[in-house]
Amino acid sequence: MKAAVLKAFGSPLAVETMPDPVIRAGEVVVDVAAAGVLPYSAEVFSGERKYMLTLPVVPGGGAVGRVRAVGPDATRLAVGDWVTCDPTVRARDDALTPDITLQGLSARGPGGMRLQDYFHDGAFAEQMRTPTENAYAIGPIEAADAGRWALLNLLLVPYGGLLAARFQAGETLLVSGATGNFGSAGVAVALAMGAGRVVAPGRNPAMLAELTRRFGPRVRTVPLTGDEAQDRERMKQAAHGPIDCVLDLLPPSAGTGPVRAAAMTVREYGRVVLMGGVGMLGGDDLALPYRGLCETV
């Protein structure tokens, strides 16, 4: 099979011929039809993000494709089924806090690296091997639509955060980082879950206007000024009522000010979910004022 291989951080991907993957029990092989490209892929491939990733590797987090082969313990998936492949591979021997690797992207801790040693290569290939539980049947689709279905892995990131926050229909959500890739996906997912209102702060005027155009009056955009206190008040005013939940999806390049400003808008007994990368590449860590936090929660 053909695959794009990252041989060294900072080098271009090289398209090479590799052996077809061979499966064991608990695994499937998928013919990849479409795979998403993360907006920060260049930072991963250059080594700037310092992800735990053993090279050489076939990168690519998640894919949509058709099942080529299934292991002997698969009873529902069949050859030819269209599936979406979740890149989050979890150890099977601890259901509460399993070790995790993002297939073809990164790992968490020594246990995650052990998983990565086995489920090493990602989706930038003609075929990929993945755990059976990571391949979700999506029913018959048109091959030309596979790229759109690949957006599932993007949308599932904010969806997981909102599930963790027990977000409910009718509530008001503030999405910190709403003009970014994951943030704008968070706006769409929250509205699909029945949000009464979504407050969308950001620094990109064109994207703020696009969110309003696409989603209508339930989205209240807030152009950020860079003044933390002023931005916090502007976010509260845009909500026209209590903010029940804050979902932070800001990238590592953002400062801590917008995160803190957003977090401090939440009502008493509200929820704040931190899923972004602020501080990941160095710089200040997020500091929350003790007194203000007590008054909030």
NORKADA-V354083 format. One record per residue. N is the residue number from 1. RES is the residue in three letters. D_LAST is the distance of its C-alpha to the last C-alpha in whole Angstrom. Layout:
n=N res=RES d_last=D_LAST
n=N res=RES d_last=D_LAST
This chain:
n=1 res=MET d_last=54
n=2 res=LYS d_last=53
n=3 res=ALA d_last=50
n=4 res=ALA d_last=48
n=5 res=VAL d_last=48
n=6 res=LEU d_last=46
n=7 res=LYS d_last=48
n=8 res=ALA d_last=46
n=9 res=PHE d_last=43
n=10 res=GLY d_last=44
n=11 res=SER d_last=47
n=12 res=PRO d_last=48
n=13 res=LEU d_last=47
n=14 res=ALA d_last=51
n=15 res=VAL d_last=52
n=16 res=GLU d_last=54
n=17 res=THR d_last=56
n=18 res=MET d_last=54
n=19 res=PRO d_last=55
n=20 res=ASP d_last=53
n=21 res=PRO d_last=51
n=22 res=VAL d_last=52
n=23 res=ILE d_last=49
n=24 res=ARG d_last=49
n=25 res=ALA d_last=48
n=26 res=GLY d_last=44
n=27 res=GLU d_last=44
n=28 res=VAL d_last=46
n=29 res=VAL d_last=47
n=30 res=VAL d_last=46
n=31 res=ASP d_last=48
n=32 res=VAL d_last=46
n=33 res=ALA d_last=46
n=34 res=ALA d_last=43
n=35 res=ALA d_last=41
n=36 res=GLY d_last=38
n=37 res=VAL d_last=38
n=38 res=LEU d_last=34
n=39 res=PRO d_last=34
n=40 res=TYR d_last=34
n=41 res=SER d_last=37
n=42 res=ALA d_last=39
n=43 res=GLU d_last=36
n=44 res=VAL d_last=36
n=45 res=PHE d_last=40
n=46 res=SER d_last=41
n=47 res=GLY d_last=38
n=48 res=GLU d_last=36
n=49 res=ARG d_last=33
n=50 res=LYS d_last=34
n=51 res=TYR d_last=34
n=52 res=MET d_last=35
n=53 res=LEU d_last=38
n=54 res=THR d_last=42
n=55 res=LEU d_last=44
n=56 res=PRO d_last=47
n=57 res=VAL d_last=44
n=58 res=VAL d_last=44
n=59 res=PRO d_last=41
n=60 res=GLY d_last=39
n=61 res=GLY d_last=36
n=62 res=GLY d_last=37
n=63 res=ALA d_last=40
n=64 res=VAL d_last=41
n=65 res=GLY d_last=45
n=66 res=ARG d_last=47
n=67 res=VAL d_last=48
n=68 res=ARG d_last=51
n=69 res=ALA d_last=51
n=70 res=VAL d_last=49
n=71 res=GLY d_last=49
n=72 res=PRO d_last=51
n=73 res=ASP d_last=48
n=74 res=ALA d_last=46
n=75 res=THR d_last=47
n=76 res=ARG d_last=46
n=77 res=LEU d_last=46
n=78 res=ALA d_last=49
n=79 res=VAL d_last=51
n=80 res=GLY d_last=51
n=81 res=ASP d_last=47
n=82 res=TRP d_last=45
n=83 res=VAL d_last=42
n=84 res=THR d_last=39
n=85 res=CYS d_last=38
n=86 res=ASP d_last=34
n=87 res=PRO d_last=35
n=88 res=THR d_last=32
n=89 res=VAL d_last=34
n=90 res=ARG d_last=33
n=91 res=ALA d_last=34
n=92 res=ARG d_last=36
n=93 res=ASP d_last=35
n=94 res=ASP d_last=32
n=95 res=ALA d_last=30
n=96 res=LEU d_last=26
n=97 res=THR d_last=26
n=98 res=PRO d_last=29
n=99 res=ASP d_last=31
n=100 res=ILE d_last=31
n=101 res=THR d_last=33
n=102 res=LEU d_last=33
n=103 res=GLN d_last=37
n=104 res=GLY d_last=39
n=105 res=LEU d_last=36
n=106 res=SER d_last=34
n=107 res=ALA d_last=33
n=108 res=ARG d_last=30
n=109 res=GLY d_last=32
n=110 res=PRO d_last=35
n=111 res=GLY d_last=35
n=112 res=GLY d_last=34
n=113 res=MET d_last=37
n=114 res=ARG d_last=39
n=115 res=LEU d_last=38
n=116 res=GLN d_last=39
n=117 res=ASP d_last=42
n=118 res=TYR d_last=43
n=119 res=PHE d_last=41
n=120 res=HIS d_last=42
n=121 res=ASP d_last=43
n=122 res=GLY d_last=41
n=123 res=ALA d_last=42
n=124 res=PHE d_last=44
n=125 res=ALA d_last=47
n=126 res=GLU d_last=50
n=127 res=GLN d_last=48
n=128 res=MET d_last=45
n=129 res=ARG d_last=45
n=130 res=THR d_last=41
n=131 res=PRO d_last=40
n=132 res=THR d_last=41
n=133 res=GLU d_last=38
n=134 res=ASN d_last=37
n=135 res=ALA d_last=39
n=136 res=TYR d_last=38
n=137 res=ALA d_last=41
n=138 res=ILE d_last=40
n=139 res=GLY d_last=44
n=140 res=PRO d_last=47
n=141 res=ILE d_last=46
n=142 res=GLU d_last=48
n=143 res=ALA d_last=49
n=144 res=ALA d_last=48
n=145 res=ASP d_last=45
n=146 res=ALA d_last=43
n=147 res=GLY d_last=42
n=148 res=ARG d_last=40
n=149 res=TRP d_last=39
n=150 res=ALA d_last=38
n=151 res=LEU d_last=35
n=152 res=LEU d_last=33
n=153 res=ASN d_last=32
n=154 res=LEU d_last=30
n=155 res=LEU d_last=28
n=156 res=LEU d_last=27
n=157 res=VAL d_last=25
n=158 res=PRO d_last=23
n=159 res=TYR d_last=23
n=160 res=GLY d_last=22
n=161 res=GLY d_last=19
n=162 res=LEU d_last=18
n=163 res=LEU d_last=20
n=164 res=ALA d_last=17
n=165 res=ALA d_last=14
n=166 res=ARG d_last=16
n=167 res=PHE d_last=17
n=168 res=GLN d_last=19
n=169 res=ALA d_last=21
n=170 res=GLY d_last=21
n=171 res=GLU d_last=17
n=172 res=THR d_last=17
n=173 res=LEU d_last=16
n=174 res=LEU d_last=16
n=175 res=VAL d_last=19
n=176 res=SER d_last=19
n=177 res=GLY d_last=22
n=178 res=ALA d_last=24
n=179 res=THR d_last=27
n=180 res=GLY d_last=28
n=181 res=ASN d_last=29
n=182 res=PHE d_last=26
n=183 res=GLY d_last=24
n=184 res=SER d_last=27
n=185 res=ALA d_last=27
n=186 res=GLY d_last=23
n=187 res=VAL d_last=24
n=188 res=ALA d_last=27
n=189 res=VAL d_last=25
n=190 res=ALA d_last=22
n=191 res=LEU d_last=25
n=192 res=ALA d_last=27
n=193 res=MET d_last=24
n=194 res=GLY d_last=24
n=195 res=ALA d_last=21
n=196 res=GLY d_last=22
n=197 res=ARG d_last=21
n=198 res=VAL d_last=21
n=199 res=VAL d_last=20
n=200 res=ALA d_last=22
n=201 res=PRO d_last=22
n=202 res=GLY d_last=25
n=203 res=ARG d_last=28
n=204 res=ASN d_last=31
n=205 res=PRO d_last=32
n=206 res=ALA d_last=34
n=207 res=MET d_last=32
n=208 res=LEU d_last=29
n=209 res=ALA d_last=32
n=210 res=GLU d_last=33
n=211 res=LEU d_last=30
n=212 res=THR d_last=31
n=213 res=ARG d_last=34
n=214 res=ARG d_last=33
n=215 res=PHE d_last=30
n=216 res=GLY d_last=31
n=217 res=PRO d_last=29
n=218 res=ARG d_last=26
n=219 res=VAL d_last=25
n=220 res=ARG d_last=24
n=221 res=THR d_last=25
n=222 res=VAL d_last=24
n=223 res=PRO d_last=26
n=224 res=LEU d_last=24
n=225 res=THR d_last=26
n=226 res=GLY d_last=25
n=227 res=ASP d_last=23
n=228 res=GLU d_last=20
n=229 res=ALA d_last=19
n=230 res=GLN d_last=21
n=231 res=ASP d_last=20
n=232 res=ARG d_last=16
n=233 res=GLU d_last=18
n=234 res=ARG d_last=20
n=235 res=MET d_last=18
n=236 res=LYS d_last=16
n=237 res=GLN d_last=20
n=238 res=ALA d_last=21
n=239 res=ALA d_last=18
n=240 res=HIS d_last=20
n=241 res=GLY d_last=17
n=242 res=PRO d_last=13
n=243 res=ILE d_last=12
n=244 res=ASP d_last=11
n=245 res=CYS d_last=12
n=246 res=VAL d_last=13
n=247 res=LEU d_last=16
n=248 res=ASP d_last=17
n=249 res=LEU d_last=21
n=250 res=LEU d_last=22
n=251 res=PRO d_last=25
n=252 res=PRO d_last=26
n=253 res=SER d_last=28
n=254 res=ALA d_last=25
n=255 res=GLY d_last=23
n=256 res=THR d_last=20
n=257 res=GLY d_last=19
n=258 res=PRO d_last=19
n=259 res=VAL d_last=16
n=260 res=ARG d_last=14
n=261 res=ALA d_last=15
n=262 res=ALA d_last=14
n=263 res=ALA d_last=11
n=264 res=MET d_last=10
n=265 res=THR d_last=11
n=266 res=VAL d_last=8
n=267 res=ARG d_last=7
n=268 res=GLU d_last=5
n=269 res=TYR d_last=5
n=270 res=GLY d_last=7
n=271 res=ARG d_last=9
n=272 res=VAL d_last=10
n=273 res=VAL d_last=14
n=274 res=LEU d_last=16
n=275 res=MET d_last=19
n=276 res=GLY d_last=21
n=277 res=GLY d_last=23
n=278 res=VAL d_last=22
n=279 res=GLY d_last=24
n=280 res=MET d_last=26
n=281 res=LEU d_last=29
n=282 res=GLY d_last=28
n=283 res=GLY d_last=27
n=284 res=ASP d_last=24
n=285 res=ASP d_last=21
n=286 res=LEU d_last=17
n=287 res=ALA d_last=16
n=288 res=LEU d_last=12
n=289 res=PRO d_last=12
n=290 res=TYR d_last=11
n=291 res=ARG d_last=10
n=292 res=GLY d_last=9
n=293 res=LEU d_last=6
n=294 res=CYS d_last=5
n=295 res=GLU d_last=6
n=296 res=THR d_last=4
n=297 res=VAL d_last=0
